[in-house]
Structures are given as structure tokens and as C-alpha cells.
Amino acid sequence: MASVYVTVEGRRGTMSGSGKDLNVTSGEITGLSKQIDKFQSELSSRITSLNSVVDQIQAGWKGAASQEYDRVQKDLNLRLRNVQRDLENLQNLVKMSADGFDAQETERIQTFRKAEASQGSSAILSI
């Protein structure tokens, strides 16, 4: 199993993963989250524009053609909503990975500081 290396505030940490080693900073993870958010906004804007154009085109159609076009557009909108939901889930996972790693690092630092503060009070160290 390969490792994923994440640097937080200049410290390097290791997270287990599969595949090749990967070096990532928390800033890069945050940047990825922002890029996903930007893409979601752009996608939403384009969906709104597309629906507006489709509504204008469909207004001139009658009968079976109009109904079929409406069916296809509803199916497309459903698929696009699923893509948006999946992007939102991905963004949440990316945020959680950055937040989770920061929390793990903070916990480790506190553990080291406690050990450092208690140095000399241990029977083993006072030999």
C-alpha cells in the first residue's frame, strides 16, 4: 500500500492510500475545494441559460415533437441535478479530508507537547 503525504503548515504527514505516493498541502486541498465550487456555479449558470433557450424553442413547437423535447429536457435536467449533487458531495469530501487531517495533526502536536511537558517526571527518564 502506498502513502499519501500531506503538508500542513510546513509539517509533512502521511495518510494511507492506494496507488502511488502523493504530496499535497492543505492549501492545495482548499484550492481544489474552491475550484469544485467555482465549477458548480458555472454549471448551474449554464443549466439556467440552457433551460431558458430550450423554453424559447419549445414555445414554437406543438404536439408530439413538443412533448418529446420536453421529456428529453426533463431527463437532461435530472441528470444535471445528479451531477451537481455529486460535485457537492465531492466538495464536502475534499473539505472533510483537509479538516480531518488538520484535526489529526493538531491532536498529534498536543500529544507531543504533553510528552515534552512531562519530560523528567517519568520514572524511566529520571534514572
C-alpha positions in Angstrom: 0.0 0.0 0.0 1.4 3.4 -0.9 1.2 6.6 1.2 -0.3 10.0 0.6 1.8 12.8 2.0 0.0 16.0 3.1 1.9 19.1 4.3 0.1 21.2 6.9 1.8 24.5 7.9 5.1 23.2 6.8 4.8 19.8 8.5 4.6 16.7 6.4 2.1 13.9 7.3 1.4 10.5 5.9 -2.0 9.2 5.1 -2.5 5.6 3.9 -3.9 5.2 0.4 -3.6 3.0 -2.6 -1.7 3.8 -5.8 1.4 6.0 -5.9 2.7 8.4 -3.3 1.1 11.9 -3.5 2.4 15.1 -1.9 -0.4 17.6 -1.2 -0.6 20.7 1.0 -3.7 21.7 2.9 -3.7 24.8 0.8 -3.9 22.7 -2.3 -6.8 20.7 -0.9 -8.6 24.0 -0.1 -7.8 25.2 -3.6 -9.4 22.1 -5.1 -12.5 22.7 -3.0 -12.7 26.2 -4.3 -12.3 25.0 -7.9 -15.1 22.5 -7.4 -17.3 25.3 -6.0 -16.5 27.5 -9.0 -17.3 24.7 -11.4 -20.6 24.1 -9.7 -21.5 27.8 -10.0 -20.6 27.8 -13.7 -22.5 24.6 -14.3 -25.6 26.0 -12.6 -25.4 29.2 -14.6 -25.1 27.2 -17.9 -28.0 25.0 -17.0 -30.2 28.0 -16.3 -29.2 29.5 -19.7 -29.8 26.2 -21.5 -33.3 25.9 -19.9 -34.1 29.4 -21.0 -33.1 28.7 -24.6 -35.0 25.4 -24.6 -38.1 27.1 -23.3 -38.0 29.6 -26.1 -37.5 26.9 -28.7 -40.2 24.7 -27.3 -42.7 27.5 -27.2 -42.9 27.3 -31.0 -43.4 23.5 -31.2 -46.7 21.7 -30.9 -47.9 18.1 -30.4 -45.7 15.1 -30.2 -42.4 16.9 -31.0 -43.0 19.3 -28.2 -43.8 16.5 -25.8 -40.7 14.5 -26.8 -38.5 17.6 -26.5 -39.9 18.2 -23.0 -39.3 14.6 -22.0 -35.7 14.8 -23.2 -35.1 18.1 -21.4 -36.6 16.8 -18.1 -34.3 13.8 -18.3 -31.3 16.0 -19.0 -32.2 18.3 -16.1 -32.4 15.2 -13.8 -29.0 14.0 -14.9 -27.5 17.5 -14.4 -29.0 17.7 -10.9 -27.3 14.4 -10.2 -24.0 15.8 -11.4 -24.5 18.8 -9.3 -25.3 16.7 -6.2 -22.2 14.5 -6.9 -20.0 17.6 -7.2 -21.4 18.9 -3.9 -20.6 15.5 -2.3 -17.1 15.6 -3.7 -16.5 19.1 -2.5 -17.7 18.1 1.0 -15.4 15.1 1.0 -12.4 17.3 -0.1 -13.2 19.8 2.7 -13.5 16.9 5.2 -10.2 15.5 4.2 -8.5 18.8 4.7 -10.3 19.5 8.0 -9.8 15.9 9.2 -6.1 16.0 8.5 -5.7 19.3 10.3 -7.5 17.9 13.3 -5.3 14.8 13.3 -2.2 17.0 13.1 -3.4 19.2 15.9 -4.1 16.1 18.1 -0.6 14.7 17.4 1.0 18.1 18.2 -0.9 18.2 21.5 0.3 14.7 22.3 3.9 15.6 21.6 3.6 18.7 23.7 2.2 16.8 26.6 5.0 14.3 26.4 7.5 17.1 26.2 6.0 18.9 29.2 6.1 15.7 31.3 9.7 15.0 30.4 11.7 14.3 33.6 8.6 13.3 35.6 8.7 9.8 34.3 10.5 7.1 36.4 12.2 5.9 33.2 13.6 9.3 32.4 14.8 10.0 35.9 17.1 7.0 36.1 
